[in-house]
């Protein structure tokens, strides 16, 4: 029986089997964003980048004609301050040899992508990379389109091409996998507190309770 690469434990992401590409989170693209509010996308894509950094996942930043469309989101650049984004003329990121060469150098076959806009800058490279044998994961809530319909149809198109849609909160859970792996918990906790919304608020409350809990001998 032929193995289904999209099912089973091997289908899940790990810190050692994936790479992240963040595409065109620039002012021009944000100006035309209509599928989500801008703050949600900013929160989610920065959380995605910080998560990748916590787990040592290779991450590439890339822009398109930044001299006209603007530099990449400052909050993203601040996560990787020493990385100069690849500035492209290609609309389809995967047609830029520098990007493909970077992916090949990582040795990873699972590629996680978030981009503005979903219908173009996310769909085009995701579909091409999937066709070339990569397992592609599109982060739908760290990406957005020029309309709700454009975003939703882009996801449908990518799924038909074999791309797996995920949301940003899946990424840290999939990489962490086991809370007993305590070496990444402190930095991951910071990401959840800063970007996790209600989850972060609840987590902060739990930490406050633990910090103020009486010593065991008192409770006894």
Rosetta blueprint (number, residue, H / E / L):
1 X L
2 X L
3 X L
4 X L
5 X L
6 X L
7 X L
8 X L
9 X H
10 X H
11 X H
12 X L
13 X L
14 X L
15 X L
16 X L
17 X L
18 X E
19 X E
20 X E
21 X E
22 X E
23 X E
24 X L
25 X L
26 X E
27 X H
28 X H
29 X H
30 X H
31 X H
32 X L
33 X L
34 X L
35 X L
36 X L
37 X L
38 X H
39 X H
40 X H
41 X H
42 X H
43 X H
44 X H
45 X H
46 X H
47 X H
48 X H
49 X H
50 X H
51 X H
52 X H
53 X H
54 X H
55 X H
56 X L
57 X L
58 X L
59 X E
60 X E
61 X E
62 X E
63 X E
64 X E
65 X L
66 X H
67 X H
68 X H
69 X H
70 X L
71 X L
72 X E
73 X L
74 X H
75 X H
76 X H
77 X H
78 X H
79 X H
80 X L
81 X L
82 X L
83 X L
84 X L
85 X L
86 X E
87 X E
88 X E
89 X L
90 X L
91 X L
92 X L
93 X H
94 X H
95 X H
96 X L
97 X H
98 X H
99 X H
100 X H
101 X H
102 X H
103 X H
104 X H
105 X H
106 X H
107 X L
108 X L
109 X L
110 X E
111 X E
112 X E
113 X E
114 X E
115 X E
116 X E
117 X L
118 X H
119 X H
120 X H
121 X H
122 X H
123 X H
124 X H
125 X H
126 X H
127 X H
128 X H
129 X H
130 X H
131 X H
132 X L
133 X L
134 X L
135 X E
136 X E
137 X E
138 X E
139 X E
140 X H
141 X H
142 X H
143 X L
144 X E
145 X L
146 X L
147 X L
148 X H
149 X H
150 X H
151 X H
152 X H
153 X H
154 X H
155 X H
156 X H
157 X H
158 X H
159 X H
160 X H
161 X L
162 X L
163 X L
164 X E
165 X E
166 X E
167 X L
168 X H
169 X H
170 X H
171 X H
172 X H
173 X H
174 X H
175 X H
176 X H
177 X L
178 X L
179 X L
180 X L
181 X L
182 X H
183 X H
184 X H
185 X H
186 X H
187 X H
188 X H
189 X H
190 X H
191 X H
192 X H
193 X H
194 X H
195 X H
196 X L
197 X L
198 X H
199 X H
200 X H
201 X H
202 X H
203 X H
204 X H
205 X H
206 X H
207 X H
208 X H
209 X H
210 X H
211 X H
212 X H
213 X L
214 X L
215 X L
216 X H
217 X H
218 X H
219 X H
220 X L
